[in-house]
């Protein structure tokens, strides 16, 4: 079983701990799902090191993770009011509770498409990260609704640059936290336009911010009740869906990160169904057909998606690309 030593005072006043995993973990691939574009101010990620800035129930935290040796030993250092909480949550962030035993069982493995089996054999060190945080991930997903990744990532960076706050401790230059929910509620319309966020998404973000404390409470409650690696569902999912402007796609994008969901898939994604159809059947499909293809793997569908994305296969590109939109009058 993984274990964690008691934290010690680290360099520059931070708290330090060591954590050992029972198996190798690919740090970059495990945490890359948390990164919103290469310029995301909340995370710095390389093959053997990660810096993350985020809010905890005890306050802001900066967490540095360094993988050692055979990628089973991890140095953890945290700063800020939430440093201890960040250290406590770090193993789950790195996938300590992510259970692949059912997926890897011979009976299940033999039902998988060849491309998935090959990807799993190559990427045994992939874990599904579990942050326990809902608001930031849901906000990032709302920003990605119906726009290009370039536009969404610009808005994410703009909001952090103008309303976020610097990461505590000796963090890399520019590392920062996403704004507090109460800050999003006060942003005037003209600044949403500067962030390239039109009225519909801005209003959804304000409603999300108003519900943030309730969502985080439900998230903590369900994480404490669920077995390690289980997806958040039930009341939290219903609470998210009760917010106008948030649908199944946004819920899936959120729970994949907050709860390390092994099953939630992003139905309604502009590219996903086409990609899954292209890899599994050789041609594009719609969402309904994608769900049919993945139905035999219910409970493990997000794992299937992640492995397909690591398979080296790519969707053929046709037609014009989306262009950035003009938000000045929206």
Residue pairs with C-beta under 8 A, 6 or more apart in sequence:
1 22
2 19
2 20
2 21
2 22
2 91
2 96
3 19
3 20
4 17
4 18
4 19
4 87
4 90
4 91
5 17
5 18
5 19
6 17
7 15
7 16
7 17
7 84
7 87
8 15
8 16
8 17
9 15
9 16
10 16
10 77
11 77
11 170
12 79
12 169
12 170
13 79
13 169
14 62
14 64
14 77
14 78
14 79
14 83
14 169
14 170
15 77
15 78
15 79
15 83
15 84
15 87
16 75
16 76
16 77
17 76
17 87
17 90
18 73
18 74
18 75
18 76
19 73
19 74
19 76
19 90
19 91
19 94
19 96
20 72
20 73
20 74
21 71
21 72
21 73
21 74
21 91
21 94
21 96
22 72
23 72
23 124
23 125
24 70
24 71
24 72
24 124
24 125
25 67
25 71
25 72
25 74
25 94
25 95
25 125
25 127
26 71
26 123
26 125
26 126
26 127
27 45
27 47
27 48
27 49
27 50
27 65
27 67
27 71
27 94
28 45
28 46
28 47
28 50
29 123
29 125
29 126
29 310
30 94
30 95
30 125
30 126
30 127
30 128
30 129
31 43
31 45
31 50
31 52
31 93
31 94
31 129
32 45
33 129
33 256
33 257
34 42
34 43
34 52
34 129
34 131
34 257
35 43
35 45
36 42
36 140
36 152
36 153
36 156
37 149
37 153
37 156
37 157
39 153
39 157
40 153
40 156
40 157
41 53
41 157
41 160
41 161
41 164
41 174
41 175
41 176
42 52
42 53
42 54
42 136
42 160
42 175
42 176
42 177
42 178
43 50
43 51
43 52
43 53
44 50
44 51
44 172
44 175
45 51
48 66
48 67
48 71
49 64
49 65
49 66
49 67
50 63
50 64
50 65
51 62
51 63
51 64
51 65
51 167
51 171
51 172
51 175
52 62
52 63
52 65
52 93
53 60
53 61
53 62
53 63
53 167
53 168
53 171
53 175
53 176
53 177
54 60
54 61
54 63
54 82
54 86
54 131
54 133
54 136
54 177
54 178
55 61
55 82
55 133
55 136
55 177
55 178
55 180
56 82
56 85
56 86
56 89
57 82
57 85
57 216
57 220
58 81
58 82
58 84
58 85
59 80
59 81
59 82
60 80
60 81
60 82
60 165
60 167
60 168
60 177
61 78
61 79
61 80
61 81
61 82
61 83
61 85
61 86
61 168
62 78
62 79
62 80
62 83
62 86
62 167
62 168
62 169
62 171
62 175
63 76
63 77
63 78
63 86
63 87
63 90
63 93
64 75
64 76
64 77
64 78
65 74
65 75
65 76
65 90
65 93
65 94
66 74
66 75
67 73
67 74
68 74
68 75
71 125
74 90
74 94
76 87
76 90
78 84
78 86
78 87
78 90
78 169
79 167
79 168
79 169
79 170
79 171
80 86
80 167
80 168
80 169
81 168
83 168
89 131
89 132
91 97
92 130
92 131
92 132
92 228
92 260
93 129
93 130
93 131
94 127
94 129
95 127
95 128
95 129
95 130
95 260
96 127
96 228
97 130
97 227
97 228
97 229
97 260
98 127
98 128
98 130
98 228
98 229
98 260
98 262
99 227
99 228
99 229
100 303
102 108
102 299
102 300
103 109
103 120
103 262
103 300
103 303
104 120
108 300
109 117
109 120
111 296
111 297
112 120
112 297
112 304
113 280
115 279
115 280
115 308
115 311
115 313
116 304
116 307
116 308
116 311
118 311
119 307
119 308
119 310
119 311
120 307
122 310
123 307
123 310
126 306
126 307
126 310
127 260
128 229
128 256
128 260
128 261
128 262
128 302
128 303
128 306
129 257
129 260
130 229
130 258
130 259
130 260
131 137
131 257
131 258
132 219
132 220
132 223
132 258
132 259
133 216
133 219
133 257
133 258
134 212
134 215
134 216
134 219
134 236
134 240
134 254
134 258
135 181
135 208
135 209
135 212
135 215
135 216
136 178
137 253
137 254
137 257
137 258
138 208
138 215
138 240
138 246
138 250
138 253
138 254
139 178
139 184
139 205
139 208
139 209
140 152
140 156
140 178
140 253
141 249
141 250
141 253
141 254
142 201
142 204
142 205
142 208
142 245
142 246
142 250
143 152
143 155
143 156
143 197
143 201
143 205
144 152
144 253
145 201
145 204
145 245
145 249
145 250
146 201
147 201
147 322
147 325
148 321
148 322
148 323
148 324
150 324
151 196
151 324
151 325
154 195
154 196
155 195
155 196
155 197
156 178
158 194
158 195
158 196
159 178
159 179
159 184
159 187
159 195
160 176
160 177
160 178
160 179
161 176
162 191
162 195
163 179
163 183
163 184
163 187
164 176
164 177
164 178
164 179
165 176
165 177
165 179
166 175
166 176
166 177
167 175
167 176
167 177
181 208
181 209
181 210
181 212
181 213
182 209
184 205
184 206
184 208
184 209
185 206
185 209
185 210
187 202
189 199
189 202
192 198
192 199
192 202
192 327
193 327
193 328
193 330
196 324
196 325
196 327
197 205
197 327
198 325
198 327
198 330
199 330
200 245
201 245
203 245
204 243
204 244
204 245
204 246
207 243
207 244
207 245
208 215
208 243
208 245
208 246
211 239
211 243
214 239
215 236
215 239
215 240
218 235
218 236
218 239
219 232
219 236
219 258
219 259
221 235
222 232
222 233
222 234
222 235
222 236
222 259
223 232
223 259
226 232
226 259
229 260
229 262
230 259
231 255
231 259
231 260
231 261
231 262
231 263
231 264
232 255
232 258
232 259
232 261
233 255
236 255
237 251
237 255
240 246
240 250
240 251
240 254
241 247
241 248
241 251
247 268
248 267
248 268
249 266
249 267
249 268
249 269
251 264
252 261
252 264
252 265
252 266
252 267
253 266
255 261
255 264
256 264
256 266
256 302
261 302
262 299
262 300
262 301
262 302
262 303
263 298
263 299
263 300
263 301
263 302
264 301
264 302
265 272
265 290
265 294
265 301
265 302
265 305
266 272
267 287
267 290
267 291
268 287
271 315
272 290
272 305
273 284
273 285
273 286
273 287
273 289
273 290
274 284
274 285
274 315
275 308
275 309
275 313
275 315
276 285
276 290
276 293
276 294
276 305
276 308
277 283
277 284
277 285
277 289
277 290
277 293
278 284
278 313
278 315
278 316
279 308
279 311
279 313
279 315
280 293
280 308
281 293
284 315
285 293
294 301
294 304
297 304
